[in-house]
């Protein structure tokens, strides 16, 4: 309850709204106002961080942009300067109000993703630092139990994610900042995202197709092992056994889910050649190999080739 009140108190202060006396009394501390203000100021330190990262990246790209016209270069210089001016007391002010997010045109999707991840980590680290310094009302009550605040801070620390450092992405030149509306920019990003999703879906579909027939391939191997270990089979029994194995392998090569029975009157004959233990091992091996195949395929970005028999 007190943590919730602390949060809303911070929101009120950051919005310029004075805290009522009843609110402070409800928190049970005489120095709530200054403490909440300190907490809010601490949290507000993150404002401008992502803009400064974008400005640094755009400047690095501008330094490599030798073919820009003087007019285009002036546009990028103005965008970078506007980003650098952002701080808690100074929100972003677009050089061109009709195109308030033009700076995004100079950043690739990978660069934007890296900046977002770096900013998110900075926000998490700053939040933890603010909690350690100002968070929790129990710190203002001498002798009170601090274990709850300690657990909360540990949860915040454990939740901090690894960021993608933008320095790992090669720096290229800036494009000419052709005028685009915000709607056009959103539509382009939406189209690019849909294309990536479609490509991912096709990749997964290709990986799934590449694994078809795997279960029957393993089944045929198990049947062959069972045949090799069998003694005293008549020529007809061995021929029937071999026919079931061949039918299973052929179905595997054709990427079928099931092998057509050699003897329609006995459709389960092939499976019955395996013991219960064989069938259990078949399920386990198929599950492990299928999972590994899918993971390798998705990681490699292309369907793998199934090993030859």
Buried (B, 14 or more C-beta within 10 A) or exposed (E): EBEEBBEEBBEBBBEEEEBEEEBBEBBEBEEBBEBBBBBBBBBBBBBBBBBBBBBBBBBBBBEEBEEBEEEBBEBBBBBBEBBBBBBBEEEBEBBEEEBBBBBBBBBEEEBBBBBBBBBBBBBBBBBBBBBBEBBBBBBBEEEEEEEEBEEBBEEBEEEBEEBBEBEEBEEEEBEBBEEBEEEEBEEEEEEEEEEEEEEEEEBBEBBBEBBBBBBBBBBBBBBBEBBEEEEEEEEEEEEBBBBBBBBBBBBBBEBBEEBEBBEEEEEEBBBEBBEEEBBEBBEEBBEEBBEEBBEEBBEEEEBBEBEEE
